[in-house]
Every structure is written in C-alpha cells, then in structure tokens.
Amino acid sequence: MGLAAALVRSSFLVNGVYAQAGREHGLTPQQGQLLCVLMAQPYGMGELCSMLGLAKSSLTGLVDRTENNGLVRREPDPRDSRAVRVALTSRGARLADRFYTDACRRIEELPAGLAPGDRDVLAGLLARVVLDNDGPVVFVEPDHGAAAARG
C-alpha cells in the first residue's frame, strides 16, 4: 500500500471510530468535533470555521443544533462587541470529556497490532506530518495541550 492510500484509509478508520463513538454518546461526528475543540477554550465563529473546515452557514447550523441540545452557548466576544464566541455549557463539558475519553481509547486501539516502539515511531511520524503542514490544534491531549499549541 502506498503512502497516499495508507493515509487516506487511516483517516477513514479514525473517522469511522469517531462516528461510532459519537453515536453511542448521542452526537453527530461534527458535534463531537465541535465539543472536543471547545474543551480547550471558547472560540469565535471565524476561528471555528477555520479549525473545523466548515463554511460559515454550515457552522452556524451546527452551533444552532448543538446549542438547542444544551451543549454549547453563545457569549459576547470581549475583543469585538459585534462578534460572539461559542463555549461549552457545564452539560456540554461533561459530555465532551466522556466522548473525548471514549474516542481516544478507541483510536488508540487501532494500531494495537504494532509493538510499543513501532507505535511510538508512528506517533512521531504522524505528529511531524501534522506540524509540518500546520495542522489545526484540535483533539489535543490534555497534558500536551500547551506544548502542542506552541507547535
């Protein structure tokens, strides 16, 4: 299998696990992504569009549906009185934590057939690809958040 096929097929595996975890927590994959991004801090709509790769109208609908479920809230942006930020509600934060923990456990099981050293090599190589391509700082491990954000 070539590199392109391996990366694309890997992304399908991860997306499938993510979707399955979301279903079990009553979330769409997009809602799960939104909650995980917001675990770090509230973000403005423009920032979320960039991080999630969504058009403004798609993000607005996603935030509306997630807000209607009581998981996020819109709040004034202290830097721009015309803008809003999206933040987790306490219920959303609890669900985000459960979903994140479950999704991480499932994703970490994907390379279970590799030796521990090979898993470390894979993690290092994938991290390099992400950092070299300025991948968005999303789905960050809580204990690595500050280092990952610095990049």
DSSP file with accessible surface (Angstrom, degrees, kcal/mol):
  #  RESIDUE AA STRUCTURE BP1 BP2  ACC     N-H-->O    O-->H-N    N-H-->O    O-->H-N    TCO  KAPPA ALPHA  PHI   PSI    X-CA   Y-CA   Z-CA
    1    1 A M              0   0  154      0, 0.0     2,-0.0     0, 0.0     0, 0.0   0.000 360.0 360.0 360.0 133.1    0.0    0.0    0.0
    2    2 A G     >  -     0   0   47      1,-0.1     4,-2.6     4,-0.0     5,-0.2  -0.245 360.0-102.4 -78.7 170.2    1.4    3.4   -0.9
    3    3 A L  H  > S+     0   0  135      2,-0.2     4,-2.8     1,-0.2     5,-0.2   0.919 118.7  49.8 -61.0 -47.3    1.6    6.4    1.4
    4    4 A A  H  > S+     0   0   74      1,-0.2     4,-2.7     2,-0.2     5,-0.3   0.945 113.8  45.4 -60.1 -47.5   -1.4    8.3    0.0
    5    5 A A  H  > S+     0   0   43      1,-0.2     4,-3.0     2,-0.2     5,-0.3   0.916 113.0  51.1 -62.4 -41.5   -3.6    5.2    0.2
    6    6 A A  H  X S+     0   0   33     -4,-2.6     4,-2.1     1,-0.2    -2,-0.2   0.923 112.9  45.0 -63.7 -43.0   -2.4    4.4    3.7
    7    7 A L  H  X S+     0   0   74     -4,-2.8     4,-2.3     2,-0.2    -2,-0.2   0.930 115.9  46.0 -67.3 -44.3   -3.0    8.0    4.9
    8    8 A V  H  X S+     0   0   78     -4,-2.7     4,-2.1    -5,-0.2    -2,-0.2   0.946 114.6  46.9 -64.4 -46.3   -6.5    8.2    3.3
    9    9 A R  H  X S+     0   0  155     -4,-3.0     4,-2.1    -5,-0.3    -1,-0.2   0.878 110.7  53.8 -65.2 -33.4   -7.5    4.8    4.6
   10   10 A S  H  X S+     0   0   59     -4,-2.1     4,-2.6    -5,-0.3    -1,-0.2   0.907 106.6  51.7 -64.2 -41.9   -6.2    5.7    8.1
   11   11 A S  H  X S+     0   0   52     -4,-2.3     4,-2.9     1,-0.2    -2,-0.2   0.892 108.5  51.5 -64.3 -36.1   -8.3    8.8    8.1
   12   12 A F  H  X S+     0   0  146     -4,-2.1     4,-2.3     2,-0.2    -1,-0.2   0.899 109.5  50.4 -65.3 -40.0  -11.4    6.7    7.2
   13   13 A L  H  X S+     0   0  102     -4,-2.1     4,-2.2     2,-0.2    -2,-0.2   0.947 113.6  44.5 -60.5 -48.8  -10.6    4.3   10.0
   14   14 A V  H  X S+     0   0   50     -4,-2.6     4,-2.8     1,-0.2    -2,-0.2   0.929 113.4  50.3 -63.8 -44.7  -10.3    7.2   12.5
   15   15 A N  H  X S+     0   0   88     -4,-2.9     4,-2.6     1,-0.2    -1,-0.2   0.885 109.9  51.7 -61.6 -37.8  -13.5    8.9   11.2
   16   16 A G  H  X S+     0   0   39     -4,-2.3     4,-2.4     2,-0.2    -1,-0.2   0.919 111.5  45.6 -64.7 -43.0  -15.4    5.7   11.5
   17   17 A V  H  X S+     0   0   18     -4,-2.2     4,-2.8     2,-0.2     5,-0.2   0.919 112.9  51.6 -65.1 -41.9  -14.3    5.2   15.1
   18   18 A Y  H  X S+     0   0   16     -4,-2.8     4,-2.4     1,-0.2    -2,-0.2   0.922 110.9  47.5 -60.8 -44.9  -15.1    8.8   15.8
   19   19 A A  H  X S+     0   0   18     -4,-2.6     4,-2.6     2,-0.2    -1,-0.2   0.907 111.8  50.3 -64.5 -42.0  -18.6    8.4   14.2
   20   20 A Q  H  X S+     0   0   82     -4,-2.4     4,-2.0     2,-0.2    -2,-0.2   0.936 111.7  47.1 -63.7 -44.8  -19.3    5.2   16.2
   21   21 A A  H  X S+     0   0    0     -4,-2.8     4,-0.9     1,-0.2    -1,-0.2   0.912 111.6  52.8 -62.3 -40.4  -18.2    6.9   19.5
   22   22 A G  H ><>S+     0   0    0     -4,-2.4     5,-3.4    -5,-0.2     3,-1.0   0.932 106.7  51.4 -60.6 -46.3  -20.4    9.9   18.6
   23   23 A R  H ><5S+     0   0  168     -4,-2.6     3,-1.4     1,-0.3    -1,-0.2   0.904 107.6  52.8 -57.8 -42.0  -23.5    7.7   18.0
   24   24 A E  H 3<5S+     0   0  117     -4,-2.0    -1,-0.3     1,-0.3    -2,-0.2   0.697 113.7  43.6 -69.6 -17.0  -23.0    6.0   21.4
   25   25 A H  T <<5S-     0   0   48     -3,-1.0    -1,-0.3    -4,-0.9    -2,-0.2   0.247 119.7-107.0-108.4   8.7  -22.9    9.4   23.1
   26   26 A G  T < 5S+     0   0   63     -3,-1.4     2,-0.3    -4,-0.3    -3,-0.2   0.780  79.9 122.9  74.3  27.5  -25.8   10.8   21.1
   27   27 A L      < -     0   0    8     -5,-3.4    -1,-0.2    -6,-0.2    -2,-0.2  -0.915  61.0-127.4-121.2 147.8  -23.6   13.1   19.0
   28   28 A T     >  -     0   0   58     -2,-0.3     4,-2.6     1,-0.1     5,-0.2  -0.501  39.4-107.1 -77.1 161.0  -23.1   13.5   15.3
   29   29 A P  H  > S+     0   0   43      0, 0.0     4,-2.5     0, 0.0     5,-0.2   0.911 122.7  52.5 -56.8 -37.4  -19.4   13.4   14.3
   30   30 A Q  H  > S+     0   0   90      2,-0.2     4,-2.5     1,-0.2     5,-0.2   0.893 108.4  49.1 -67.2 -39.2  -19.5   17.1   13.7
   31   31 A Q  H  > S+     0   0   11      2,-0.2     4,-2.8     1,-0.2    -1,-0.2   0.911 110.2  52.1 -65.3 -40.1  -20.9   17.8   17.1
   32   32 A G  H  X S+     0   0    0     -4,-2.6     4,-2.4     2,-0.2    -2,-0.2   0.926 110.3  48.2 -60.4 -43.3  -18.2   15.6   18.7
   33   33 A Q  H  X S+     0   0   69     -4,-2.5     4,-2.5    -5,-0.2    -2,-0.2   0.931 111.4  50.2 -62.2 -45.6  -15.6   17.5   16.8
   34   34 A L  H  X S+     0   0    0     -4,-2.5     4,-2.3     1,-0.2    -2,-0.2   0.940 111.3  47.9 -59.1 -47.6  -17.1   20.8   18.0
   35   35 A L  H  X S+     0   0    0     -4,-2.8     4,-0.7     1,-0.2    -1,-0.2   0.915 111.8  50.1 -61.8 -41.4  -17.2   19.7   21.6
   36   36 A C  H >< S+     0   0   10     -4,-2.4     3,-0.7     1,-0.2     4,-0.5   0.900 110.5  49.5 -65.5 -39.9  -13.6   18.5   21.5
   37   37 A V  H >X S+     0   0    9     -4,-2.5     3,-1.1     1,-0.2     4,-0.6   0.923 110.3  51.2 -63.1 -41.7  -12.4   21.7   20.0
   38   38 A L  H 3< S+     0   0    6     -4,-2.3    50,-0.4     1,-0.2    -1,-0.2   0.584  87.2  84.3 -76.1  -8.3  -14.2   23.7   22.7
   39   39 A M  T << S+     0   0   67     -4,-0.7    -1,-0.2    -3,-0.7    -2,-0.2   0.860  92.1  48.6 -60.0 -33.9  -12.7   21.7   25.5
   40   40 A A  T <4 S-     0   0   78     -3,-1.1    -1,-0.2    -4,-0.5    -2,-0.2   0.908 130.0 -47.7 -73.6 -42.6   -9.6   23.9   25.4
   41   41 A Q     <  -     0   0   97     -4,-0.6    -1,-0.3    45,-0.1     2,-0.1  -0.955  67.4 -70.0-177.9 166.0  -11.5   27.3   25.4
   42   42 A P        -     0   0   35      0, 0.0     2,-0.3     0, 0.0    45,-0.2  -0.446  50.2-161.2 -69.6 149.8  -14.3   29.2   23.8
   43   43 A Y  E     -A   86   0A  30     43,-1.7    43,-3.2    -2,-0.1     2,-0.1  -0.963  17.7-111.6-132.2 153.8  -13.7   30.2   20.2
   44   44 A G  E  >  -A   85   0A   7     -2,-0.3     4,-2.4    41,-0.3    41,-0.2  -0.342  35.8-108.1 -75.1 162.3  -15.1   32.8   17.8
   45   45 A M  H  > S+     0   0   31     39,-1.0     4,-2.4     1,-0.2     5,-0.2   0.891 118.9  52.2 -61.5 -40.8  -17.2   31.6   14.8
   46   46 A G  H  > S+     0   0   52      1,-0.2     4,-1.9     2,-0.2    -1,-0.2   0.912 109.6  49.0 -62.8 -42.9  -14.4   32.5   12.4
   47   47 A E  H  > S+     0   0   73      1,-0.2     4,-2.7     2,-0.2    -1,-0.2   0.912 111.2  50.2 -62.0 -42.6  -11.8   30.5   14.3
   48   48 A L  H  X S+     0   0    0     -4,-2.4     4,-2.8     2,-0.2     6,-0.3   0.888 106.0  55.9 -65.2 -38.5  -14.2   27.6   14.4
   49   49 A C  H  X>S+     0   0   22     -4,-2.4     5,-1.6     1,-0.2     4,-1.1   0.938 112.6  42.9 -56.3 -46.5  -14.8   27.8   10.6
   50   50 A S  H  <5S+     0   0  104     -4,-1.9    -2,-0.2     2,-0.2    -1,-0.2   0.924 116.0  46.6 -66.4 -47.1  -11.0   27.5   10.1
   51   51 A M  H  <5S+     0   0   36     -4,-2.7    -2,-0.2     1,-0.2    -1,-0.2   0.886 121.5  35.9 -64.8 -40.3  -10.4   24.8   12.7
   52   52 A L  H  <5S-     0   0   27     -4,-2.8    -1,-0.2    -5,-0.2    -2,-0.2   0.511 103.7-125.4 -93.7  -7.0  -13.3   22.6   11.5
   53   53 A G  T  <5 +     0   0   67     -4,-1.1     2,-0.3    -5,-0.3    -3,-0.2   0.871  61.5 140.6  66.6  37.5  -13.0   23.3    7.8
   54   54 A L      < -     0   0   49     -5,-1.6    -1,-0.2    -6,-0.3    -2,-0.1  -0.840  55.4-114.0-114.7 150.7  -16.6   24.4    7.6
   55   55 A A     >  -     0   0   61     -2,-0.3     4,-2.6     1,-0.1     5,-0.2  -0.422  38.2-107.6 -71.2 156.7  -18.4   27.2    5.7
   56   56 A K  H  > S+     0   0  156      1,-0.2     4,-2.6     2,-0.2     5,-0.2   0.898 119.5  50.4 -55.4 -44.2  -20.0   29.9    7.9
   57   57 A S  H  > S+     0   0   97      1,-0.2     4,-2.0     2,-0.2    -1,-0.2   0.898 110.9  48.9 -65.3 -37.5  -23.5   28.7    7.1
   58   58 A S  H  > S+     0   0   62      2,-0.2     4,-2.3     1,-0.2    -1,-0.2   0.915 112.5  47.9 -67.0 -41.8  -22.6   25.1    8.0
   59   59 A L  H  X S+     0   0    0     -4,-2.6     4,-3.1     2,-0.2     5,-0.3   0.919 108.5  54.5 -65.4 -41.2  -21.0   26.1   11.2
   60   60 A T  H  X S+     0   0   47     -4,-2.6     4,-2.8    -5,-0.2    -2,-0.2   0.931 110.4  46.4 -58.5 -45.1  -24.0   28.3   12.2
   61   61 A G  H  X S+     0   0   18     -4,-2.0     4,-2.6     2,-0.2    -1,-0.2   0.910 112.6  50.1 -63.5 -41.4  -26.3   25.3   11.7
   62   62 A L  H  X S+     0   0    4     -4,-2.3     4,-2.4     2,-0.2     5,-0.2   0.936 113.2  45.2 -62.5 -46.3  -24.0   23.0   13.7
   63   63 A V  H  X S+     0   0    0     -4,-3.1     4,-3.0     1,-0.2     5,-0.2   0.925 111.8  53.4 -65.7 -40.7  -23.8   25.5   16.6
   64   64 A D  H  X S+     0   0   62     -4,-2.8     4,-2.6    -5,-0.3    -2,-0.2   0.944 112.2  43.7 -57.6 -50.0  -27.6   26.1   16.5
   65   65 A R  H  X S+     0   0  128     -4,-2.6     4,-1.1     2,-0.2    -1,-0.2   0.907 116.0  47.2 -64.5 -40.2  -28.3   22.4   16.7
   66   66 A T  H  <>S+     0   0    0     -4,-2.4     5,-2.1    -5,-0.2     6,-0.6   0.880 112.6  50.0 -71.4 -34.2  -25.7   21.8   19.4
   67   67 A E  H ><5S+     0   0   64     -4,-3.0     3,-2.1     1,-0.2    -2,-0.2   0.909 106.0  55.9 -68.0 -41.7  -27.0   24.9   21.4
   68   68 A N  H 3<5S+     0   0  131     -4,-2.6    -1,-0.2     1,-0.3    -2,-0.2   0.784 104.1  55.2 -61.6 -26.0  -30.6   23.6   21.1
   69   69 A N  T 3<5S-     0   0   77     -4,-1.1    -1,-0.3    -5,-0.2    -2,-0.2   0.388 118.1-115.1 -86.0   1.4  -29.3   20.4   22.8
   70   70 A G  T < 5S+     0   0   31     -3,-2.1    22,-0.4     2,-0.2    21,-0.3   0.696  86.1 112.8  77.0  20.8  -27.9   22.4   25.7
   71   71 A L  S   <S+     0   0    5     -5,-2.1    18,-2.1    20,-0.2     2,-0.3   0.723  76.4  22.2 -99.6 -26.0  -24.3   21.6   25.0
   72   72 A V  E     -B   88   0A   3     -6,-0.6     2,-0.3    16,-0.3    16,-0.2  -0.915  62.4-158.1-134.3 164.7  -22.9   24.9   23.9
   73   73 A R  E     -B   87   0A 109     14,-2.7    14,-2.6    -2,-0.3     2,-0.4  -0.978  19.3-123.8-139.9 152.7  -23.8   28.6   24.4
   74   74 A R  E     +B   86   0A  69     -2,-0.3    12,-0.2    12,-0.2    10,-0.0  -0.799  33.3 179.1 -92.4 139.7  -23.0   31.8   22.5
   75   75 A E  E     -B   85   0A  38     10,-2.6    10,-3.2    -2,-0.4    -2,-0.0  -0.961  36.1 -86.8-138.8 154.9  -21.4   34.5   24.6
   76   76 A P  E     -B   84   0A 108      0, 0.0     8,-0.2     0, 0.0     5,-0.1  -0.308  40.1-121.4 -61.3 143.7  -20.2   38.0   23.7
   77   77 A D  E >   -B   80   0A  16      6,-1.9     3,-1.1     3,-0.6     6,-0.2  -0.784  14.6-149.8 -85.3 119.4  -16.6   38.2   22.4
   78   78 A P  T 3  S+     0   0  103      0, 0.0     3,-0.2     0, 0.0    -1,-0.1   0.740  95.9  49.6 -65.4 -18.3  -14.7   40.5   24.8
   79   79 A R  T 3  S+     0   0  175      1,-0.3     2,-0.3    -3,-0.0    -2,-0.0   0.622 120.5  30.0 -92.5 -16.7  -12.4   41.7   22.0
   80   80 A D  E X   - B   0  77A  53     -3,-1.1     3,-1.7     3,-0.1    -3,-0.6  -0.858  61.7-158.8-148.8 109.2  -15.2   42.5   19.5
   81   81 A S  E 3  S+     0   0A 122     -2,-0.3    -1,-0.1     1,-0.3    -4,-0.0   0.682  95.2  55.2 -65.7 -16.2  -18.6   43.7   20.5
   82   82 A R  E 3  S+     0   0A 212     -6,-0.1    -1,-0.3     2,-0.0     2,-0.2   0.611 101.8  70.9 -88.4 -12.2  -20.1   42.6   17.2
   83   83 A A  E <   -     0   0A  32     -3,-1.7    -6,-1.9    -6,-0.2     2,-0.3  -0.601  64.6-148.4-106.7 163.4  -18.9   39.0   17.5
   84   84 A V  E     - B   0  76A  56     -8,-0.2   -39,-1.0    -2,-0.2     2,-0.3  -0.906   5.7-145.5-124.7 156.2  -19.8   36.0   19.6
   85   85 A R  E     -AB  44  75A  59    -10,-3.2   -10,-2.6    -2,-0.3     2,-0.5  -0.856  16.0-130.4-113.0 157.1  -17.8   33.1   20.9
   86   86 A V  E     +AB  43  74A   0    -43,-3.2   -43,-1.7    -2,-0.3     2,-0.3  -0.927  30.7 176.0-109.7 130.9  -19.0   29.6   21.4
   87   87 A A  E     - B   0  73A   5    -14,-2.6   -14,-2.7    -2,-0.5     2,-0.2  -0.929  32.0-103.5-132.1 155.7  -18.4   27.9   24.7
   88   88 A L  E     - B   0  72A  26    -50,-0.4   -16,-0.3    -2,-0.3     2,-0.1  -0.531  29.2-135.7 -74.1 143.2  -19.3   24.6   26.3
   89   89 A T     >  -     0   0   26    -18,-2.1     4,-2.8    -2,-0.2     5,-0.2  -0.421  35.3 -99.7 -81.6 171.9  -22.1   24.6   28.9
   90   90 A S  H  > S+     0   0   86      2,-0.2     4,-2.0     1,-0.2     5,-0.2   0.923 128.9  48.7 -62.1 -39.2  -21.5   22.5   32.0
   91   91 A R  H  > S+     0   0  129    -21,-0.3     4,-2.3     1,-0.2    -1,-0.2   0.919 111.6  49.6 -63.8 -42.0  -23.5   19.7   30.5
   92   92 A G  H  > S+     0   0    0    -22,-0.4     4,-3.0     1,-0.2    -2,-0.2   0.887 108.4  53.0 -64.2 -38.0  -21.5   20.0   27.2
   93   93 A A  H  X S+     0   0   44     -4,-2.8     4,-2.2     2,-0.2    -1,-0.2   0.911 109.7  48.0 -65.4 -40.9  -18.2   19.9   29.1
   94   94 A R  H  X S+     0   0  137     -4,-2.0     4,-2.1     2,-0.2    -2,-0.2   0.936 115.3  44.5 -65.2 -43.8  -19.2   16.7   30.9
   95   95 A L  H  X S+     0   0   15     -4,-2.3     4,-3.1     1,-0.2     5,-0.3   0.911 111.2  54.0 -68.1 -39.9  -20.3   15.1   27.6
   96   96 A A  H  X S+     0   0    0     -4,-3.0     4,-3.1     1,-0.2     5,-0.2   0.922 108.7  49.5 -59.2 -43.8  -17.2   16.4   25.8
   97   97 A D  H  X S+     0   0   87     -4,-2.2     4,-2.5     2,-0.2    -1,-0.2   0.932 113.5  45.1 -62.4 -45.2  -15.0   14.8   28.4
   98   98 A R  H  X S+     0   0  131     -4,-2.1     4,-2.3     2,-0.2    -2,-0.2   0.931 116.5  45.6 -64.3 -45.6  -16.8   11.4   28.2
   99   99 A F  H  X S+     0   0    0     -4,-3.1     4,-3.2     2,-0.2     5,-0.3   0.938 113.5  49.4 -62.7 -47.1  -16.8   11.5   24.4
  100  100 A Y  H  X S+     0   0   16     -4,-3.1     4,-2.8    -5,-0.3     5,-0.2   0.934 112.2  47.5 -58.7 -48.3  -13.1   12.5   24.2
  101  101 A T  H  X S+     0   0   80     -4,-2.5     4,-2.2    -5,-0.2    -1,-0.2   0.929 115.4  45.4 -60.5 -45.0  -12.0    9.8   26.6
  102  102 A D  H  X S+     0   0   21     -4,-2.3     4,-2.4    -5,-0.2    -2,-0.2   0.933 113.7  48.3 -65.9 -45.7  -14.0    7.2   24.7
  103  103 A A  H  X S+     0   0    0     -4,-3.2     4,-2.8     1,-0.2     5,-0.2   0.922 111.5  50.4 -63.6 -42.8  -12.9    8.3   21.2
  104  104 A C  H  X S+     0   0   24     -4,-2.8     4,-2.8    -5,-0.3    -1,-0.2   0.929 109.9  50.4 -60.0 -45.2   -9.2    8.4   22.3
  105  105 A R  H  X S+     0   0  121     -4,-2.2     4,-0.9    -5,-0.2    -2,-0.2   0.943 113.8  45.1 -58.9 -45.8   -9.4    4.9   23.8
  106  106 A R  H  X S+     0   0   27     -4,-2.4     4,-0.5     1,-0.2     3,-0.4   0.895 113.8  48.4 -66.2 -41.6  -11.0    3.6   20.6
  107  107 A I  H >< S+     0   0   40     -4,-2.8     3,-1.4     1,-0.2    -1,-0.2   0.903 107.2  55.7 -67.6 -38.8   -8.5    5.4   18.3
  108  108 A E  H 3< S+     0   0  105     -4,-2.8    -1,-0.2     1,-0.3    -2,-0.2   0.737 100.6  61.0 -67.4 -18.4   -5.5    4.1   20.4
  109  109 A E  H >< S+     0   0  107     -4,-0.9     3,-1.8    -3,-0.4    -1,-0.3   0.698  83.9  81.6 -77.7 -18.9   -6.8    0.6   19.8
  110  110 A L  T << S+     0   0   71     -3,-1.4     3,-0.4    -4,-0.5    -1,-0.2   0.913  96.4  39.4 -56.7 -46.9   -6.4    0.9   16.0
  111  111 A P  T >  S+     0   0   33      0, 0.0     3,-2.3     0, 0.0    -1,-0.3   0.063  77.3 126.8 -91.5  31.8   -2.6    0.2   16.0
  112  112 A A  T <   +     0   0   70     -3,-1.8    -2,-0.1     1,-0.3    -3,-0.1   0.775  65.0  63.9 -59.1 -25.5   -2.9   -2.5   18.7
  113  113 A G  T 3  S+     0   0   84     -3,-0.4    -1,-0.3    -4,-0.2     2,-0.3   0.547  87.7  90.8 -77.6  -4.7   -1.1   -4.9   16.4
  114  114 A L  S <  S-     0   0   70     -3,-2.3     5,-0.0     1,-0.1     0, 0.0  -0.657  84.4-109.9 -91.7 149.3    2.1   -2.8   16.5
  115  115 A A     >  -     0   0   54     -2,-0.3     4,-2.4     1,-0.1     3,-0.4  -0.359  37.1-106.3 -67.1 153.0    4.9   -3.2   19.0
  116  116 A P  H  > S+     0   0  100      0, 0.0     4,-2.1     0, 0.0     5,-0.2   0.882 121.4  51.5 -52.0 -41.7    5.1   -0.4   21.6
  117  117 A G  H  > S+     0   0   42      1,-0.2     4,-2.1     2,-0.2     5,-0.1   0.896 109.5  49.6 -63.3 -39.1    8.2    1.0   19.9
  118  118 A D  H  > S+     0   0   93     -3,-0.4     4,-2.8     2,-0.2    -1,-0.2   0.867 107.8  54.1 -68.3 -35.6    6.5    1.0   16.5
  119  119 A R  H  X S+     0   0   71     -4,-2.4     4,-2.7     2,-0.2    -2,-0.2   0.915 108.8  49.2 -62.5 -41.3    3.5    2.8   17.9
  120  120 A D  H  X S+     0   0  119     -4,-2.1     4,-2.4    -5,-0.2    -2,-0.2   0.907 111.3  49.0 -64.5 -41.2    5.9    5.5   19.2
  121  121 A V  H  X S+     0   0   87     -4,-2.1     4,-2.7     2,-0.2     5,-0.2   0.933 111.5  49.6 -63.2 -45.3    7.5    5.8   15.8
  122  122 A L  H  X S+     0   0   69     -4,-2.8     4,-2.8     1,-0.2     5,-0.3   0.938 111.1  49.2 -59.3 -46.4    4.1    6.0   14.1
  123  123 A A  H  X S+     0   0   60     -4,-2.7     4,-2.5     1,-0.2    -1,-0.2   0.922 112.3  48.4 -60.2 -44.0    3.0    8.7   16.6
  124  124 A G  H  X S+     0   0   43     -4,-2.4     4,-2.1     2,-0.2    -1,-0.2   0.914 112.8  47.0 -63.6 -43.4    6.2   10.7   16.0
  125  125 A L  H  X S+     0   0  110     -4,-2.7     4,-2.1     2,-0.2    -2,-0.2   0.923 113.8  47.1 -66.7 -43.3    6.0   10.5   12.2
  126  126 A L  H  X S+     0   0   77     -4,-2.8     4,-2.5    -5,-0.2    -2,-0.2   0.906 110.7  52.8 -65.0 -39.5    2.3   11.5   12.2
  127  127 A A  H  X S+     0   0   49     -4,-2.5     4,-3.0    -5,-0.3     5,-0.2   0.916 108.2  51.5 -61.3 -40.6    3.0   14.4   14.5
  128  128 A R  H  X S+     0   0  160     -4,-2.1     4,-3.0     2,-0.2     5,-0.2   0.921 109.3  49.5 -62.8 -43.3    5.7   15.6   12.2
  129  129 A V  H  X S+     0   0   70     -4,-2.1     4,-1.2     2,-0.2    -2,-0.2   0.938 113.6  46.8 -60.8 -45.0    3.4   15.5    9.2
  130  130 A V  H  <>S+     0   0   76     -4,-2.5     5,-2.9     1,-0.2     3,-0.4   0.952 116.4  43.1 -62.7 -48.1    0.7   17.4   11.2
  131  131 A L  H ><5S+     0   0   86     -4,-3.0     3,-1.5     1,-0.2    -2,-0.2   0.903 110.9  54.5 -67.8 -40.4    3.2   20.0   12.4
  132  132 A D  H 3<5S+     0   0   97     -4,-3.0    -1,-0.2     1,-0.3    -2,-0.2   0.763 114.0  43.0 -63.7 -24.4    5.0   20.4    9.0
  133  133 A N  T 3<5S-     0   0  119     -4,-1.2    -1,-0.3    -3,-0.4    -2,-0.2   0.182 113.2-116.2-107.5  16.4    1.6   21.1    7.4
  134  134 A D  T < 5 -     0   0  146     -3,-1.5    -3,-0.2     1,-0.1    -2,-0.1   0.893  42.4-166.9  50.6  46.2    0.4   23.5   10.2
  135  135 A G      < -     0   0   27     -5,-2.9    -1,-0.1    -6,-0.1   -84,-0.1  -0.278  30.5 -91.7 -59.8 147.6   -2.5   21.1   11.1
  136  136 A P        -     0   0   75      0, 0.0     2,-1.7     0, 0.0    -1,-0.1  -0.288  34.8-112.4 -63.7 149.0   -5.1   22.8   13.3
  137  137 A V        +     0   0   62     -3,-0.1     2,-0.3    12,-0.1     3,-0.2  -0.646  68.7 133.7 -83.8  83.3   -4.6   22.4   17.1
  138  138 A V        +     0   0   49     -2,-1.7  -101,-0.1     1,-0.2  -105,-0.0  -0.930  53.8  23.9-130.5 158.1   -7.7   20.2   17.7
  139  139 A F  S    S+     0   0   60     -2,-0.3     2,-0.4  -106,-0.2    -1,-0.2   0.945  81.1 177.9  52.2  52.2   -8.2   17.0   19.6
  140  140 A V        -     0   0   45   -104,-0.2    -1,-0.2    -3,-0.2     5,-0.1  -0.720  35.2-112.9 -90.8 135.4   -5.2   17.8   21.8
  141  141 A E    >>  -     0   0   93     -2,-0.4     3,-1.9     1,-0.1     4,-0.7  -0.464  28.9-124.9 -64.4 133.0   -4.3   15.5   24.7
  142  142 A P  G >4 S+     0   0  102      0, 0.0     3,-0.8     0, 0.0     4,-0.3   0.867 109.3  47.4 -52.2 -40.6   -4.9   17.5   27.9
  143  143 A D  G 34 S+     0   0  126      1,-0.2     4,-0.2     2,-0.1    -2,-0.1   0.606 117.4  43.4 -80.0  -7.6   -1.4   17.0   29.3
  144  144 A H  G <> S+     0   0   88     -3,-1.9     4,-2.7     2,-0.1     5,-0.3   0.315  83.0 105.1-113.8   7.8    0.1   18.0   25.9
  145  145 A G  H <X S+     0   0   24     -3,-0.8     4,-2.3    -4,-0.7     5,-0.2   0.912  80.3  44.3 -59.4 -48.5   -2.1   21.0   25.2
  146  146 A A  H  > S+     0   0   67     -4,-0.3     4,-1.6     1,-0.2    -1,-0.2   0.938 116.5  46.3 -66.9 -42.3    0.3   23.8   25.9
  147  147 A A  H  > S+     0   0   55      1,-0.2     4,-1.1     2,-0.2    -1,-0.2   0.923 114.0  48.6 -66.2 -40.3    3.2   22.2   24.1
  148  148 A A  H  < S+     0   0   37     -4,-2.7     3,-0.2     1,-0.2    -1,-0.2   0.884 107.6  54.7 -67.4 -37.8    1.0   21.3   21.0
  149  149 A A  H  < S+     0   0   67     -4,-2.3    -1,-0.2    -5,-0.3    -2,-0.2   0.860 107.2  50.4 -65.4 -32.7   -0.4   24.8   20.9
  150  150 A R  H  <        0   0  193     -4,-1.6    -1,-0.2    -5,-0.2    -2,-0.2   0.738 360.0 360.0 -75.4 -23.2    3.2   26.2   20.7
  151  151 A G     <        0   0   65     -4,-1.1    -3,-0.2    -3,-0.2    -2,-0.1   0.622 360.0 360.0  81.0 360.0    3.7   23.7   18.0
